[in-house]
Amino acid sequence: SNQWNLRTIGASGAWQHATGAGQTIGVVDTGITDHPDLNAKVTGGYDFVSPDYDRDGTSGRDGDPSDPGVLNASENWHGTHVAGIAGASTNNGIGISGVAPDATIEPVRALGIGASGYESDFADAITWASGGAVTGAPANPHPSSVVNFSAAWDGQCSATMKSAVDGAHARNVPVVVAAGNAGVNANDVTPANCLGAIVVGASASTDVMTGYSNWGPMLDVL
């Protein structure tokens, strides 16, 4: 009864046809932390956070996507939260049921201190997760079949972000992004306004748009 979001999107009906088996979800976010609902399904990953925003002890990009937390306690473990929504194990008595419980999760850390970072890091993370080449990073041995980036900020889609979305699209990897949570027109929010991204808004348990969700013609899913 507490997982009304699954009921709203008709997850139980979809599970009769697919549960995410054979798919890898690239979660471009704050990274991943230890969690019994996710540990068995996490694979590979990379850390693309530049030194200015890094605090994991290695100062810069490396092969460890672990989430050390951020300075604001309310933002801690956002990447793990998103990974759980996407693919937490089901019917195990732990936490929630993921939308695609049999999918593999590939954590790609791009958000650092304060859940912030450089657009260039975000774009490189999307590119790498989708199987593209990134200078200075090893080739991704397990490219994701879909990439999720739950972040939004004011401004128009930059050439850097557009190139990352277009590159993933060219590799047949959809990029799913958040509409944003400021209650404004998503036309003025990036990467929601990067054409080619799949933009998702937020709905409430009553199956209506929330007051905080960004809105407008850029939204693809609500």
Secondary structure in CASP SS format (residue, H / E / C, confidence):
PFRMAT SS
TARGET T0000
AUTHOR 0000-0000-0000
METHOD secondary structure of the structure
MODEL  1
S C 1.00
N C 1.00
Q C 1.00
W H 1.00
N H 1.00
L H 1.00
R H 1.00
T H 1.00
I C 1.00
G C 1.00
A H 1.00
S H 1.00
G H 1.00
A H 1.00
W C 1.00
Q C 1.00
H C 1.00
A C 1.00
T C 1.00
G C 1.00
A C 1.00
G C 1.00
Q C 1.00
T E 1.00
I E 1.00
G E 1.00
V E 1.00
V E 1.00
D E 1.00
T C 1.00
G C 1.00
I E 1.00
T C 1.00
D C 1.00
H C 1.00
P C 1.00
D C 1.00
L C 1.00
N H 1.00
A H 1.00
K H 1.00
V E 1.00
T C 1.00
G C 1.00
G C 1.00
Y E 1.00
D E 1.00
F C 1.00
V C 1.00
S C 1.00
P H 1.00
D H 1.00
Y H 1.00
D C 1.00
R C 1.00
D C 1.00
G C 1.00
T C 1.00
S C 1.00
G C 1.00
R C 1.00
D E 1.00
G C 1.00
D C 1.00
P C 1.00
S E 1.00
D C 1.00
P C 1.00
G C 1.00
V C 1.00
L C 1.00
N C 1.00
A H 1.00
S H 1.00
E H 1.00
N C 1.00
W C 1.00
H H 1.00
G H 1.00
T H 1.00
H H 1.00
V H 1.00
A H 1.00
G H 1.00
I H 1.00
A H 1.00
G H 1.00
A C 1.00
S C 1.00
T C 1.00
N C 1.00
N C 1.00
G C 1.00
I C 1.00
G C 1.00
I C 1.00
S C 1.00
G C 1.00
V C 1.00
A C 1.00
P C 1.00
D C 1.00
A C 1.00
T E 1.00
I E 1.00
E E 1.00
P E 1.00
V E 1.00
R E 1.00
A C 1.00
L C 1.00
G C 1.00
I H 1.00
G H 1.00
A H 1.00
S C 1.00
G C 1.00
Y C 1.00
E H 1.00
S H 1.00
D H 1.00
F H 1.00
A H 1.00
D H 1.00
A H 1.00
I H 1.00
T H 1.00
W H 1.00
A H 1.00
S C 1.00
G C 1.00
G C 1.00
A C 1.00
V C 1.00
T C 1.00
G C 1.00
A C 1.00
P C 1.00
A C 1.00
N C 1.00
P C 1.00
H C 1.00
P C 1.00
S C 1.00
S C 1.00
V E 1.00
V E 1.00
N E 1.00
F E 1.00
S C 1.00
A C 1.00
A C 1.00
W E 1.00
D E 1.00
G C 1.00
Q C 1.00
C C 1.00
S C 1.00
A H 1.00
T H 1.00
M H 1.00
K H 1.00
S H 1.00
A H 1.00
V H 1.00
D H 1.00
G H 1.00
A H 1.00
H H 1.00
A H 1.00
R C 1.00
N C 1.00
V C 1.00
P C 1.00
V E 1.00
V E 1.00
V E 1.00
A E 1.00
A C 1.00
G C 1.00
N C 1.00
A C 1.00
G C 1.00
V C 1.00
N E 1.00
A H 1.00
N H 1.00
D H 1.00
V E 1.00
T E 1.00
P C 1.00
A C 1.00
N C 1.00
C C 1.00
L C 1.00
G C 1.00
A C 1.00
I E 1.00
V E 1.00
V E 1.00
G C 1.00
A C 1.00
S E 1.00
A C 1.00
S C 1.00
T C 1.00
D C 1.00
V C 1.00
M E 1.00
T C 1.00
G C 1.00
Y C 1.00
S C 1.00
N C 1.00
W E 1.00
G C 1.00
P C 1.00
M C 1.00
L C 1.00
D C 1.00
V E 1.00
L C 1.00
END
